[in-house]
């Protein structure tokens, strides 16, 4: 049996491949982040930056998983380019993926380089969520915009040192979590495209 007989047309197959890559990248990162947090001695979700996991005993878990997240996002763009001509979304996605790979290569001990690649990841992840509304159906398209805006607002507040009682680690997660949740929903919508 040909793969397209089971999965659908070639366009559908490419959409499913892109969705599968994003789903794998996002879910493995979330799982590895939780594992690294649990294994990191004295780690505080509210008090520590996410990137604190990129140094010390759990560095290999965190750095490899964030690199894989970026790699799967970049790889998904290859398939999305052939199915969705929406260049703004594709540009934001590839920049987000490159940024995530950079976070894995340049942990926080690299100072300003790490800060730049983290900002690229957060900013373009949020913008990817917002611009994905063009290729998603309601209500997912609405959720994507809301999650992207939540992430952008949290990024601005974080940059201004306004943590809303969540401390720096908690506020940083308000940047990352909405985008990760969007990525899983977006991946599912791509996988289910008919």
NORCORKA-V929771 format. One record per pair of residues at least 6 apart in sequence whose ideal C-beta (glycine too) atoms are under 7 Angstrom apart, sorted by sequence separation. I is the first residue (numbers start at 1). GAP is how many residues later the second one is. D is the distance in Angstrom with one decimal. If there is no record, write none. Layout:
# NORCORKA-V929771
I/GAP/D
I/GAP/D
This chain:
# NORCORKA-V929771
4/6/6.0
7/6/4.8
37/6/5.3
108/6/4.8
106/7/4.7
107/7/6.2
157/7/6.8
163/7/6.8
164/7/6.6
37/8/6.5
54/8/4.9
106/8/4.9
133/8/4.0
136/8/5.9
163/8/4.3
166/8/6.6
4/9/5.9
7/9/5.8
53/9/3.9
54/9/5.1
81/9/5.9
3/10/6.5
80/10/5.8
103/11/6.9
106/11/5.8
133/11/5.2
132/12/4.9
133/12/5.2
40/13/6.1
77/13/5.4
158/13/4.9
103/14/5.2
130/14/6.8
157/14/6.5
158/14/6.1
102/15/3.1
103/15/5.7
129/15/5.0
130/15/5.4
37/16/6.7
40/16/6.6
77/16/5.3
36/17/4.3
77/17/4.8
154/17/6.3
158/17/6.0
39/18/6.9
40/18/5.0
99/18/5.0
102/18/6.9
103/18/5.9
129/18/5.2
130/18/3.6
39/19/5.0
129/19/3.2
130/19/6.7
33/20/6.7
73/20/5.9
74/20/5.8
154/20/3.9
155/20/4.9
99/21/3.3
100/21/4.9
127/21/6.8
154/21/4.4
36/22/4.0
99/22/3.5
126/22/4.7
129/22/6.7
73/23/5.9
74/23/3.8
73/24/3.3
74/24/6.6
151/24/5.3
36/25/4.6
95/25/6.0
96/25/5.8
99/25/6.3
126/25/3.8
35/26/6.0
36/26/4.6
125/26/6.7
126/26/4.5
70/27/4.5
73/27/6.6
151/27/4.4
70/28/6.5
96/28/4.0
150/28/4.4
151/28/4.9
32/29/5.3
33/29/6.7
70/29/6.9
95/29/4.1
96/29/4.5
122/29/7.0
126/29/6.6
32/30/6.6
70/30/3.1
71/30/6.1
69/31/4.9
70/31/3.5
147/31/4.1
33/32/6.9
92/32/4.8
96/32/5.4
123/32/6.5
147/32/6.8
32/33/3.5
122/33/5.3
66/34/5.5
67/34/5.2
70/34/6.7
147/34/6.0
148/34/6.6
92/35/4.5
93/35/4.9
147/35/4.2
29/36/4.9
92/36/4.3
28/37/5.8
29/37/6.1
66/37/4.9
67/37/3.0
66/38/4.4
67/38/6.7
144/38/5.5
89/39/6.3
92/39/5.9
28/40/6.2
29/40/4.2
64/40/6.6
63/41/4.5
89/42/4.4
143/42/6.5
144/42/6.7
25/43/6.1
26/43/6.6
88/43/5.3
89/43/5.7
25/44/4.4
63/44/6.0
89/45/6.7
140/45/5.8
89/46/7.0
25/47/3.1
24/48/5.7
25/48/5.9
59/48/6.5
86/48/5.3
86/49/6.0
140/49/5.4
22/50/6.3
129/50/5.8
136/50/6.9
21/51/4.4
22/51/6.3
84/51/5.2
51/52/6.8
55/52/5.5
54/53/3.6
55/53/6.3
122/53/5.0
126/53/5.7
129/53/4.1
136/53/5.2
21/54/5.2
22/54/5.0
54/54/5.9
55/54/5.8
125/54/4.0
132/54/5.5
21/55/4.2
51/56/6.6
52/56/6.8
51/57/4.5
18/58/4.1
49/59/7.0
18/61/4.0
17/62/4.7
18/62/4.8
51/63/6.6
14/65/4.3
51/67/6.5
14/68/5.2
15/68/5.1
14/69/4.8
11/72/5.2
49/119/6.4
46/120/6.3
47/120/5.4
49/120/6.0
46/121/4.1
48/121/4.8
47/122/5.4
50/122/5.5
46/123/4.9
49/123/5.8
50/123/6.9
45/124/5.6
46/124/4.3
44/125/6.3
45/125/6.7
50/126/6.2
30/150/6.0
26/154/5.4
26/157/4.1
27/157/6.6
26/158/5.2
22/161/5.5
23/161/6.3
26/161/6.7
22/164/6.4
23/164/3.6
22/165/4.0
23/165/7.0
19/168/4.4
23/168/7.0
19/169/6.7
19/171/3.0
20/171/6.2
18/172/5.3
19/172/3.8
16/174/6.8
15/175/5.0
16/175/5.1
15/178/4.4
12/181/6.0
12/182/6.8
8/186/6.9
